[in-house]
Amino acid sequence: MRPLCSQRGQMTVELALCIPVLLAVVGIVVNLMLYLDACARFDRVAAEAVRIEAVAPQSGSYSSQARAQAVERLLRETFAGQKTVSITVSIGAAGTSSQGDTGGEGISIPFLPRQETYHCVLSYRPWGFGDSFFGIRFNGLEHRRDFVIDAFTPGLLP
């Protein structure tokens, strides 16, 4: 009977060592699935938000900042239930200015493209672990999508 008791004690120790590892693996898999789901939704919704709000803005909201705020508001409304996600939208200029044809008369027509780049960033914080797990600190992950639009071509993403 003595060997049976020592086997039970050994099984308890093995189980006590395996449970935290199994919980960590399950937590990583769950967070990976949540992150991939959030990225897929973000890619789809960000493209639609830029196409709807930035390329074809509502009447009176033609400034770049107003369009960026409208895109950000739409993205925040879509991801409102997820506390692990934060959204930022910023605008940068796309393209450079170049000189047009002088027309042979010494008159130059400057050409400045009106393309804008919308930088949409999804920040994801791991769920269930807090800021650290077994001494490993989580800084979060970022997923970035950039969309270049032409403000004078409504409804198109070049």
C-alpha positions in Angstrom: 0.0 0.0 0.0 2.9 2.4 0.5 3.7 2.7 -3.2 0.1 3.7 -4.1 0.2 6.6 -1.7 3.4 7.9 -3.1 2.0 7.7 -6.7 -1.0 9.8 -5.6 1.2 12.4 -4.1 3.3 12.5 -7.2 0.2 12.9 -9.4 -0.9 15.8 -7.2 2.4 17.6 -7.7 2.4 17.0 -11.4 -1.2 18.4 -11.6 -0.3 21.4 -9.5 2.6 22.2 -11.9 0.6 21.6 -15.1 -2.5 23.7 -14.2 -0.8 27.1 -14.4 0.9 26.2 -17.7 -2.4 25.0 -19.2 -4.1 28.2 -18.0 -1.4 30.3 -19.6 -1.7 28.4 -22.9 -5.5 28.7 -22.9 -5.2 32.4 -22.1 -2.8 32.9 -25.0 -5.0 31.1 -27.4 -8.1 33.0 -26.4 -6.3 36.4 -26.7 -4.9 35.4 -30.1 -8.4 34.5 -31.3 -9.8 37.8 -29.9 -7.0 39.8 -31.5 -7.4 38.2 -34.9 -11.2 38.8 -34.7 -10.7 42.4 -33.8 -8.1 42.9 -36.6 -10.4 41.4 -39.2 -13.3 43.5 -38.1 -11.1 46.6 -37.9 -9.8 46.1 -41.5 -13.3 45.9 -42.9 -14.9 48.6 -40.8 -12.0 51.1 -41.2 -12.1 50.8 -45.0 -15.9 51.4 -44.9 -15.6 54.3 -42.4 -13.0 56.1 -44.6 -15.0 55.4 -47.7 -18.2 56.7 -46.2 -17.1 59.5 -43.9 -13.8 60.8 -45.5 -14.3 60.3 -49.2 -18.0 61.4 -49.3 -18.4 63.6 -46.2 -21.6 65.0 -45.0 -22.6 68.5 -46.0 -20.6 71.1 -44.0 -17.9 68.8 -42.8 -15.3 69.2 -45.5 -12.4 70.1 -43.3 -9.8 67.3 -42.9 -10.1 67.4 -39.1 -13.9 67.0 -39.2 -13.6 64.1 -41.5 -11.0 62.4 -39.3 -13.2 62.9 -36.3 -16.1 61.4 -38.1 -14.1 58.3 -39.1 -12.8 57.9 -35.5 -16.4 58.3 -34.1 -17.7 55.6 -36.4 -14.9 53.2 -35.5 -15.3 53.9 -31.8 -19.1 53.2 -32.0 -18.4 49.9 -33.8 -15.9 48.8 -31.1 -17.7 50.3 -28.1 -18.4 47.0 -26.4 -14.7 45.9 -26.4 -12.8 47.3 -23.5 -9.5 45.9 -24.8 -9.5 48.0 -28.0 -8.7 51.7 -28.5 -8.9 53.6 -31.8 -6.9 56.5 -33.1 -7.2 58.2 -36.5 -4.8 60.9 -37.8 -4.2 62.5 -41.2 -1.0 63.0 -43.1 -0.3 64.4 -46.5 0.3 61.9 -49.3 2.3 62.9 -52.4 4.5 65.9 -53.0 4.0 69.1 -54.9 5.4 69.4 -58.4 5.5 72.1 -61.0 3.1 71.9 -63.9 3.7 72.7 -67.5 4.9 76.3 -68.1 2.9 76.5 -71.3 5.8 78.3 -73.1 4.9 81.7 -71.7 6.8 81.6 -68.4 3.7 81.0 -66.4 4.0 78.1 -64.0 1.0 76.4 -62.6 1.7 74.7 -59.3 0.2 71.3 -58.7 -0.4 70.2 -55.2 -2.2 66.9 -54.9 -5.1 66.9 -52.4 -4.5 63.4 -51.4 -4.7 62.6 -47.7 -3.6 59.5 -45.8 -5.8 58.3 -43.0 -3.8 56.4 -40.4 -6.2 54.1 -38.5 -4.7 52.3 -35.5 -6.2 49.6 -33.4 -4.5 49.1 -30.0 -5.3 45.7 -28.3 -4.6 45.0 -24.7 -4.6 41.3 -23.6 -7.8 40.2 -21.8 -7.7 38.4 -18.5 -4.0 38.8 -17.6 -3.9 42.4 -16.4 -0.6 44.1 -17.1 1.6 41.0 -16.4 1.4 37.3 -16.1 4.1 35.3 -14.3 6.4 38.3 -14.5 5.9 38.9 -18.3 4.7 42.4 -19.0 2.2 43.0 -21.7 2.4 46.3 -23.7 -0.4 45.5 -26.1 -0.4 45.1 -29.8 -1.1 47.6 -32.5 -2.7 46.9 -35.9 -2.4 49.8 -38.4 -4.2 50.5 -41.7 -3.4 53.4 -43.9 -5.9 54.7 -46.5 -5.0 57.3 -49.1 -7.9 59.3 -50.5 -8.4 62.1 -52.9 -10.8 64.6 -51.5 -11.9 65.7 -54.9 -12.9 62.2 -56.1 -15.9 61.2 -54.1 -16.5 57.6 -53.3 -13.1 56.2 -54.5 -10.2 54.8 -52.6 -7.2 55.0 -55.0 
